[in-house]
């Protein structure tokens, strides 16, 4: 159980508490200012070299100290945690509104606008995402570019993303307010890259872990192709996957793709 479950979930999954998506939290002007500043800051990174590359140039033990400071700041302001598709279904029953958003990571890393993310209870005009998207995207409630979705429409898209092997994660804007759901892969997501390439814990593990039943496994290897965190490796000679629970983030993609339900989430 994560600290947020204790602090903001009364001992249960904190991201399944309706209060953490509430308009009351978003009404905090300091939080609105942070959201606008966050997107404006992301816009300034478009076309620039990845700032995390600088961490490679800093000698130890200073790099470790800087990483700790970044992790503490992110946990306080912009906390990210993996959720599985079953949890996403429950989350979308809690939120008041859903807006489909351009992914800031893809805009920065790929230089292209890709709309794989969702904002909860956010008013698009207040995001201050200048420079990240075409301005027409944010014009008024009846504009063609504005994508306000029903929870059912959002879930249909997430189901498609899940089949494509994208990892789902929720993100706060000044914890505990959960303002967004991202759907990413290591090639595009700056948070996942921070974890996997730079050893910076920005994206946190989910509240579940995969459990592999080797007796039920037929050795097809499908699960290893979908694992984005190196928890499953397929042994061609023995036709069996090897599971490293320490690397599992609980995204559930392996369980979703297994044709014989040999993987469960616990």
Secondary structure, 3 states (H helix, E strand, C coil): CCHHHHHHCCCCCHHHCHHHHCHHHHCCHHHHHHHHHHHHHHHHHCCCCCHHHHHHHCCCCHHHHHHHHHHHHHHHHCCEEEECHHHHHHHCCCCCCEEEECCHHHHHHCCCCCCCEEEECCCHHHCCCECCECHHHHCCCCCCCCCEECHHHHHHHHHHHHHCCCEEEEEECCCCCEEEEEEECCCCCHHHHHHHCCCCCCEECCCCCEEECCCCCCCCCHHHHHCCCCCEEEECCCCEEEECHHHCCCCCHHHHHCCCCCEEEC
